[in-house]
Amino acid sequence: MRHSFYIQLATLLIRADLRREEKIWKQKIRRSQYDLPWHNVHLLKDIGLQADGRPIGNTVSDTVKADRQVRHIRRVLRLRIPT
């Protein structure tokens, strides 16, 4: 069964938004390098960050995030009561 054009478009736009947020996140890391001990992996781990600055334990990929958001949009649109 093929998904509707609007669902495919929503998935595409959500993935693009996730890529944009990823790019902004990387720019913020570059700007704030002097705030955190980036040279010491053990201190970062104590703070709760990985070596690249991401929180420890965040292992969900972008496609999984996009699929969840599309599923949520579908559920909201399906449950919307017509007025």
N, C-alpha and C positions, 0 to 999 in steps of 0.2 A: 504494500500500500504506500503510495506517495504522499508526502506531506504537502500541505497547501503552500502556495507561494509566500503567504504572509508569515508562516512559521519558519520557512527557510530564510526569509529576509530578516526576521527577528533573531534567528541564530547567528546569521552573518554579522549583524550589527552588535550583538552582545559580544561576540568574539573580538570584533574590532575594538570595542570599548575596553575589554580586558587587556588587549595588546597596548592600548593607549595608557592605561593605568600602570602597566608593567614598565613602560618607557618613563613615565613620570617618576615612578618609584626609584628606578635606577639613577635618574638625574638627582633626586634628593639624596641618595646615598653618596654620590660624588661630592655634593655640596657640604655634607655634614661629616666628612671623613675626619676632621680634626676633633669632633665631639666624642667619638668612640675609639676604643683601642683596636683598630682594625688589624694591627700587626700581630696580635696575640689571640690565637684561636681559643685558648683556654678561658681567657677573660670574657670573650664573646659568649662562650658556652655558659659561663656562670651568669651572664646577664640574661641568657635565654635566646641568643641569636646564633644563626649559622655563620660560617665564614663569609658568606656573601651579604649578610645583613638581614636575611629573612628570619622570621620567628621559627623556632624549633617546633616540629610537629605539624607544620602546614604542608601536607603532601598531596593536595588535590590539584589535578592538572586543570588547565584552562578549558579543555573540552568538557570535562566533568562539570565545572562551574557553569559553563554555557548551557549544557543540557539541563542542569537543575533550574536555572533561571527560565529557560523556555518552558519546562514542565510547570513551573509556578505560574507563568503567564497564561498557559493553556488552562490551568485550573481556575484562575481568577476569571478569565473570560467565559469559561463554561458555567461558572456559578453566578455570574452577573445576572441579576433579575431585570428583565426588560421593563421599562416604565412607559 
